[in-house]
């Protein structure tokens, strides 16, 4: 006599769900759409039995298992075996029947939070009531850990939220009941999410470039491509290279006289793309050379034509003036010889180093080099960049390594944001004469001062840049 028989179900796309539910409830459903078994099968001789009615799925000392077969017309045959989870170790059971690792002494598993959320306060109370009914009626009784994890990981977080905290199912259920009745018991909190805030456009400094950046957008986004074309036209009189050619080829991005204008153009065009999708910044800010991008972005996104509705003229006075700032900063004069001479005056004499320490620690450390190294940028609570002489920076890196502090060179060959730039100050100031700020429609925060700029006659004039 056959001890265990196989009971076929229906087609596989439903069967896999059916098997899981059958294991969960311990009941095998009847075989659907088979009123009369096939006469081509000897049902008495084999170990296969059709179920004409639901049957309890017994578990005589072993785990329940089910198989799902897929026989594809293309010849692919797959058979998946589904097995129920083993029974938990009795030694891991807690006082209330839940399972899990033991918690602090006298408090099995520790207090557990159950998180709830809904679109309205009334719906939040309803959610608490539904969860309470599930906890009281579900069989087998779910563990509080499983419920807490499911509420955290599998539920959508809406604006109206509540949390109940308890040591066991009983205390958690009591607090759910109070929430469902509109009360706020001890061990529970309830509230609504505040204003989600508005977007801020943040523009990075040098180092954000990568070969192939913006190429896909050039081909797929007319808005992005149009703004890039305007940037290319603004830069063309000052350069001996093509913006669009550099972006598509990736050649020349290692040159500071190329990479900074390219990054500026990409950032300006990305800002315009976001705006075309309806994303309007509540404020703009830029880091280092990235500040040149949000300056025009603070008004009309560097538009050469009519600004978008509700936005005033740009802080820079348009894309051509922004391009001129870059031309003056990186190229100085639209003459190859003068440009090369100016860049050569700075190139190779300095460098930059990133140190994984707070600015106060760095400032105290670099005093040993008597002004040959200065803090160039504070990127974070424990991230500071310094600029200075090449040999002094090498000594600083060695000192950091001896102290167990991470320090690395930045891939530039001049000391940006340092006294080195003073050598070209007068030249730059002359070239930027005539750059006057104009009030834009979006607040602009200065990375130089850390404060909101009040555009006046000198806030962002040539001397600022």
C-alpha positions in Angstrom: 0.0 0.0 0.0 1.2 3.5 -0.9 2.0 5.4 2.3 2.1 8.9 0.8 0.3 10.0 -2.4 0.9 13.0 -4.7 -2.1 15.2 -5.2 -2.0 17.2 -8.5 -3.3 20.7 -8.7 -3.9 23.0 -11.7 -1.8 25.0 -14.1 1.5 26.3 -12.8 0.9 30.0 -12.8 -1.8 29.5 -10.1 -0.3 26.4 -8.6 2.7 28.1 -7.0 0.5 30.5 -5.1 -1.9 27.7 -4.2 0.9 25.5 -2.7 2.1 28.3 -0.5 -1.4 29.0 0.8 -2.1 25.3 1.3 1.1 25.0 3.5 0.1 28.0 5.5 -3.4 26.8 6.3 -2.7 23.0 6.3 -5.4 22.3 3.8 -5.0 20.8 0.3 -7.6 22.2 -2.1 -9.5 20.0 -4.5 -8.3 19.5 -8.0 -10.2 22.0 -10.2 -12.0 21.2 -13.4 -11.6 17.5 -13.2 -15.1 16.0 -12.8 -14.2 12.7 -14.5 -10.6 11.4 -14.2 -9.0 10.3 -17.4 -9.5 6.7 -18.3 -5.9 6.6 -19.8 -4.5 6.6 -16.2 -4.6 3.7 -13.8 -5.4 5.7 -10.7 -5.4 2.6 -8.5 -1.9 1.4 -9.4 0.0 4.7 -9.1 0.8 7.0 -6.2 -1.2 9.9 -7.6 -4.7 10.8 -6.3 -7.1 13.5 -7.5 -8.8 15.4 -4.8 -12.5 15.9 -5.3 -12.8 17.8 -2.1 -10.5 19.8 0.2 -8.5 17.6 2.6 -6.4 18.4 5.7 -2.7 18.3 4.9 -1.3 16.2 7.7 2.3 16.4 8.7 3.3 13.0 10.0 6.8 13.8 11.4 8.1 15.6 8.3 7.9 18.9 6.5 5.2 19.5 3.9 6.5 19.7 0.3 5.0 20.5 -3.1 6.2 20.5 -6.6 5.6 22.9 -9.5 6.4 21.7 -13.0 6.9 23.9 -16.1 7.1 22.2 -19.4 7.8 24.9 -22.0 6.9 24.6 -25.7 10.5 25.6 -26.5 11.9 22.6 -24.7 12.7 24.1 -21.3 11.6 21.9 -18.5 11.7 23.1 -14.9 10.5 21.5 -11.6 10.6 23.6 -8.5 10.2 22.1 -5.0 8.5 24.2 -2.4 9.1 23.2 1.3 7.6 24.8 4.4 9.9 26.4 6.9 11.0 24.2 9.8 9.5 24.6 13.2 11.4 27.1 15.4 13.7 25.8 18.1 11.6 25.6 21.3 14.5 27.0 23.2 14.1 30.3 21.4 10.4 30.7 22.3 9.6 33.7 24.5 7.1 34.1 27.3 4.3 35.1 24.9 5.0 32.4 22.4 7.0 34.5 19.9 10.3 33.4 18.6 13.6 35.2 18.2 16.9 35.8 19.9 16.7 36.5 23.6 16.7 40.1 24.7 17.9 41.8 27.9 17.4 39.9 31.1 13.8 40.2 32.4 12.7 41.7 29.1 12.5 38.9 26.4 13.4 40.3 22.9 13.2 43.9 24.3 10.5 46.4 23.4 9.3 46.2 19.8 7.9 49.0 17.7 4.9 48.6 15.3 4.7 51.4 12.8 1.4 52.5 11.2 0.7 55.1 8.5 -2.3 56.3 6.5 -3.4 59.2 4.4 -5.7 60.7 7.1 -6.0 60.6 10.8 -9.3 58.6 10.6 -7.7 56.1 8.2 -4.8 55.7 10.7 -7.3 54.7 13.4 -8.9 52.2 11.0 -5.5 50.8 10.2 -4.8 50.2 13.9 -8.2 48.4 14.2 -7.5 46.2 11.2 -4.1 45.2 12.5 -5.6 44.5 15.9 -8.2 42.1 14.4 -5.4 40.4 12.4 -3.3 39.9 15.5 -6.3 38.4 17.4 -7.6 36.1 14.7 -4.5 35.0 12.6 -3.6 31.3 12.9 -0.9 30.5 13.5 -0.3 33.5 15.7 2.3 35.7 14.1 5.3 36.7 16.1 5.6 40.4 17.1 9.0 40.5 15.4 7.5 39.4 12.1 4.7 41.9 12.3 7.1 44.7 13.2 9.4 43.9 10.3 6.5 43.6 7.8 5.1 46.9 8.9 8.5 48.6 8.5 9.6 47.0 5.2 6.4 46.2 3.2 4.0 49.1 3.9 3.9 52.4 2.1 4.7 55.3 4.4 1.9 57.9 4.3 1.9 61.3 6.0 -0.2 60.4 9.1 1.8 58.0 11.2 1.8 56.3 14.6 3.9 53.8 16.5 3.1 51.5 19.4 5.9 50.0 21.5 5.6 47.0 23.7 7.4 44.0 25.2 4.9 41.4 23.9 1.8 40.9 21.7 -0.5 41.7 24.6 0.9 45.1 25.4 1.1 46.0 21.7 -2.5 44.9 21.1 -3.7 47.0 24.0 -2.1 50.1 22.5 -3.5 49.3 19.1 -7.0 49.2 20.6 -6.5 52.6 22.2 -5.3 54.1 18.9 -8.3 52.5 17.1 -10.6 54.2 19.6 -8.9 57.6 19.0 -6.9 57.6 22.3 -3.2 58.0 22.7 -1.9 55.6 25.4 1.4 55.4 27.0 3.9 53.6 24.8 2.4 55.1 21.6 3.1 58.2 19.5 1.1 59.8 16.7 1.6 62.7 14.4 1.8 63.9 10.8 4.7 64.5 8.5 5.5 68.2 8.1 6.2 70.0 4.9 8.4 67.9 2.6 10.3 71.0 1.7 11.3 72.2 -1.7 14.2 71.3 -4.0 17.6 73.0 -3.9 19.9 72.9 -6.9 23.5 72.2 -5.7 26.3 72.4 -8.2 29.5 70.6 -7.6 33.1 71.8 -8.2 35.8 70.2 -10.3 36.0 66.4 -10.1 32.4 65.6 -11.0 33.4 64.9 -14.6 33.6 61.5 -16.3 34.1 60.4 -19.8 30.8 60.0 -21.6 28.8 62.3 -19.3 25.9 64.1 -21.0 26.2 62.2 -24.3 23.0 60.3 -23.8 21.1 63.4 -22.8 22.5 65.3 -25.8 20.9 62.6 -28.1 17.6 62.1 -26.1 16.7 65.5 -24.7 16.0 68.5 -27.0 15.9 70.8 -24.0 19.3 69.7 -22.7 20.8 69.7 -26.2 19.5 73.3 -26.9 21.0 74.7 -23.7 24.3 72.9 -24.4 24.3 74.5 -27.8 23.8 78.0 -26.2 26.7 77.3 -23.8 28.9 76.2 -26.7 28.1 79.4 -28.6 29.0 81.5 -25.5 32.3 79.7 -25.1 33.3 79.5 -28.7 34.9 83.0 -29.0 37.1 82.3 -26.0 38.3 78.7 -26.8 40.2 76.8 -29.5 38.2 73.7 -28.8 34.5 72.7 -29.2 32.4 72.0 -26.2 30.2 69.5 -27.9 33.2 67.7 -29.4 34.8 67.4 -26.0 31.7 66.0 -24.4 31.2 63.4 -27.1 34.8 62.3 -27.3 35.8 62.7 -23.6 39.2 64.0 -24.8 40.7 67.0 -23.0 38.8 66.5 -19.7 42.2 66.2 -17.9 42.9 69.8 -18.8 41.8 72.5 -16.3 41.2 74.9 -19.1 38.7 72.4 -20.6 37.1 70.6 -17.8 35.8 73.6 -15.9 33.9 75.1 -18.8 32.6 71.7 -19.7 31.3 71.1 -16.2 29.7 74.5 -16.2 27.8 73.9 -19.4 26.6 70.4 -18.2 25.4 71.8 -14.9 23.6 74.7 -16.6 21.9 72.4 -19.0 20.9 69.9 -16.3 19.3 72.7 -14.4 17.3 73.7 -17.5 16.3 70.1 -18.0 14.9 69.8 -14.4 13.0 73.0 -14.9 11.5 71.7 -18.1 10.0 68.9 -16.0 8.5 71.4 -13.6 11.2 71.2 -10.9 11.8 74.8 -9.8 14.5 75.3 -7.1 13.7 77.1 -3.9 17.3 78.1 -3.7 20.6 77.5 -5.5 24.2 77.0 -4.3 27.5 76.0 -5.8 30.7 74.6 -4.5 34.0 76.1 -5.7 33.9 76.6 -9.5 30.4 75.1 -9.5 29.2 78.5 -8.1 29.4 80.0 -11.5 26.6 77.7 -12.7 24.0 78.6 -10.0 24.7 82.3 -10.4 22.9 82.4 -13.7 20.6 79.6 -12.5 19.4 81.8 -9.8 17.4 83.8 -12.4 16.6 82.5 -15.9 18.7 79.4 -16.1 21.2 81.2 -18.3 18.6 81.9 -20.9 19.5 84.0 -23.9 15.9 84.5 -24.7 12.8 85.3 -22.6 13.1 84.0 -19.0 10.5 81.5 -17.7 7.3 82.9 -16.3 7.8 84.2 -12.7 11.6 84.3 -12.9 13.6 87.5 -13.3 16.9 88.2 -15.1 19.9 86.1 -14.1 22.4 87.1 -11.5 25.1 87.0 -14.1 23.1 88.7 -16.8 22.8 85.6 -19.0 24.8 82.8 -20.4 27.3 84.9 -22.3 28.4 86.7 -19.1 28.7 83.4 -17.3 30.8 82.1 -20.1 32.9 85.3 -19.9 33.6 84.6 -16.2 34.9 81.2 -17.1 36.8 82.6 -20.0 38.5 85.1 -17.8 39.1 82.7 -15.0 40.5 79.8 -17.0 41.7 81.5 -20.2 42.3 85.1 -19.2 42.6 86.4 -22.8 41.2 85.0 -26.1 44.7 84.6 -27.3 46.5 81.2 -27.3 49.9 82.6 -26.3 48.7 84.8 -23.5 46.4 82.0 -22.2 49.3 79.5 -22.1 51.5 82.0 -20.4 48.9 82.7 -17.7 48.2 79.0 -17.0 51.9 78.1 -17.0 52.4 80.7 -14.3 50.3 78.6 -11.9 50.6 75.1 -13.2 53.1 72.8 -11.5 53.8 75.2 -8.6 51.1 73.9 -6.2 48.5 71.3 -5.6 45.7 70.2 -3.3 45.2 67.5 -0.7 42.0 66.0 0.8 42.3 65.1 4.5 39.8 63.1 6.4 39.8 65.4 9.5 37.7 68.3 10.7 38.8 71.8 9.6 39.9 72.8 13.1 42.3 69.8 13.3 43.7 70.6 9.8 44.2 74.3 10.6 46.1 73.5 13.7 48.3 70.9 11.9 49.3 73.1 8.9 50.6 75.9 11.1 53.9 74.0 11.0 54.3 75.0 7.4 54.1 78.7 8.1 51.5 79.8 5.5 52.8 77.5 2.7 49.6 75.5 3.1 46.1 76.9 3.6 42.6 75.4 4.0 40.9 75.6 0.6 37.5 74.0 1.2 35.6 72.4 4.1 33.6 69.6 2.4 32.1 68.1 5.5 32.5 67.6 9.3 35.5 65.3 8.7 36.6 66.3 5.2 38.9 69.2 4.6 40.8 70.2 1.4 44.1 72.2 1.6 46.1 73.9 -1.1 49.8 74.9 -1.2 53.3 74.3 -2.3 54.0 70.9 -3.8 56.9 70.0 -1.4 54.9 71.2 1.6 51.9 69.1 0.7 54.2 66.0 0.3 55.5 66.6 3.8 51.9 67.1 5.1 50.8 63.8 3.5 53.7 62.0 5.2 52.8 63.5 8.5 49.2 62.4 8.2 50.2 58.9 7.3 52.4 58.7 10.4 49.5 59.9 12.5 47.1 57.3 10.9 45.1 60.0 9.1 43.9 59.4 5.6 45.2 62.0 3.1 45.3 61.9 -0.7 46.3 64.3 -3.5 43.6 65.9 -5.6 44.2 65.5 -9.3 45.1 69.2 -10.0 48.5 70.8 -10.7 47.8 74.2 -9.2 46.8 75.4 -5.7 43.2 76.5 -6.1 41.6 78.6 -3.3 45.0 79.7 -1.9 47.5 82.5 -2.0 48.9 81.1 -5.2 46.0 82.7 -7.1 47.0 86.1 -5.9 49.7 86.1 -8.7 47.0 86.5 -11.3 44.6 88.6 -9.3 45.1 91.9 -11.1 44.9 90.2 -14.5 41.7 88.5 -13.6 40.1 91.6 -12.1 40.8 93.6 -15.3 39.2 90.9 -17.5 36.1 90.8 -15.3 35.6 94.5 -15.2 32.0 95.2 -16.3 30.5 92.1 -14.8 27.6 93.5 -12.8 25.1 91.5 -10.8 21.4 91.4 -11.6 18.6 90.4 -9.3 17.3 86.9 -10.1 14.1 85.1 -9.2 15.6 82.4 -7.0 17.6 82.8 -3.7 21.3 82.2 -4.1 23.5 81.1 -1.3 27.2 82.0 -1.4 29.7 79.2 -0.8 32.2 81.9 0.1 30.2 83.3 3.0 27.7 80.6 3.7 24.9 83.1 3.7 22.1 84.1 1.4 23.2 86.8 -1.1 21.4 90.1 -1.2 22.2 91.1 -4.8 23.5 94.7 -4.8 26.1 96.5 -6.9 29.0 94.6 -5.4 27.6 91.2 -4.2 28.7 89.3 -7.3 30.7 91.8 -9.3 34.1 91.1 -10.9 35.9 91.3 -7.5 33.7 88.6 -6.1 34.7 86.2 -8.8 
